Amino acid sequence: MPLRLIIPLISPAAEGALYEQIVQGFKTEIGAGRLKPGAALPSFRALAEDLMVSVITVKRAYEELERAAIIYRRQGLGTFVAESGGDRSREVKLDRARELMIQAVKEASEAGLGSQEITELLQSVNAKHAKL
């Protein structure tokens, strides 16, 4: 199955480097449970061909995911989702969400919004996102 059906398409025009888009795509799919622990991932070459990027780009993405203990590689066998990959992926995503929320609260405060207005803004954004 082509992996582009599993992770969102990547694009040079999108925010972030191509390898970061690959990393985020895997984190999202693993964190959501759509890629299960133990699931085999495509080789560097196969994924690079499928996503139309260089093998080096895929290698860098896999290395970052491996450093975060989300995936692991076995010589001669391939690359797989780690048993704790979903938990680690969710932790990483929660940390990033927390950082973004801190930045958003800071920006809103600097724009003159009070705590209640910031809470209402967050609820409004959350309600719109839930409809997507």
N, C-alpha and C positions, 0 to 999 in steps of 0.2 A: 504494500500500500504506500503510495507516495506520502512523504511526511508532511507535505504542505497541507494535507487534509487534517493533520493532527495539530500542527502549530500554525499560528497566523502567518500570513505572507509577510516577507520582509522586503524592505525597499530602501534604496539609497536616499530617497526623498523623506523618509520617515525620521523621526527623532531618534538619535542614538546611533552608534556604530552598528554595522551589520551583525557582528558577533554578539553585541549586547541585545539586539533584537531576537537573535536565536536563543540566547540565555533566557530572556524574559518569556519567550514563547514556551520553552520547556518548563520553566518554573510555574507558569500559569497552568499548563496541562497536567503537570505532576501534582501541584498543590490542589487542583480541582478533582484529582482522582481519575482523570481520563487516561493517564499513563500510570499503570500500576507498578508497585515494587516488583522487581525482577524482570520487567518488560525489557526486551532487547531493543536497542536503538540502532539505527542504521550506521554503517561505517562512515568515516569522514568523507570518503570519496562519493559514496552513494548520496549522502545528504547534500554535499556540495553540488552535485549534479542536479539533484531535485530542486534545490533552492537557487541554482544558478549563481553560486558564489565560489570563491576559491576554497581549496582544501584547507589552507592556512586559517581562513576565517572560521571554519567549522572546528578545526583543531583547537583554536583559541577559546571558542565557546565551550567545548567539551571540557577543556582544562579548567575553566572557571567553575563549571558545574561540579567537576570532580573535587576541586579545592573546597567547595561549599558542602561536600559530602551528599550531594543530591544524586549523583550518578557514580558508577565505578567501572573501571575497565579491567578485564582479565585477558592477559596475553594469550593470543590464539583463539579466544572465544568471542570477544566483542565487548560492547559497552552496554550497561544495563542500568535501570533505575534502582537506586539503593533502597534497602528496606525502610530506612528512615527518610527517604527522599521527599515524600509528601510532607512530613512534619518539618523538615529542614526548609523546604520550599516555602511553606506557609510562614515559618519564622522569618525568613528573609523578606517575604512580601509584607508581613506585618511591620517589621522594622522600617521598611521603605515607606509604607503608608503612614506610620507614626511621624517619620521625618517630614513627609509632605504636609501632614496636618499641622505640625508645629510651624512650618513655613507659612501655611495658609492663615493660621491664627495670627501670626506675626504681621503678615501683610494686611489682614483685615483690621487689626488693631491700629496699625500705622495709617490706615484709611479712615480711622475715627470710629469704627464700629465698637460697640460695647459687647460684653459677654453674651447677653441675651440675643443681640442681633447676629453675632457669630454663630450661636447655636441654631438660630432659625435659618441662617444661610446654609449651614451644614445639613440640616434636615431637608431643606428645599433641594439641594444638590443630590442628596441621597434618594429622595423621592423620585426625582427625574431619572437618576441612574437605574433605579429599580424597574422603571417602565421600559428600559431598553432591552 
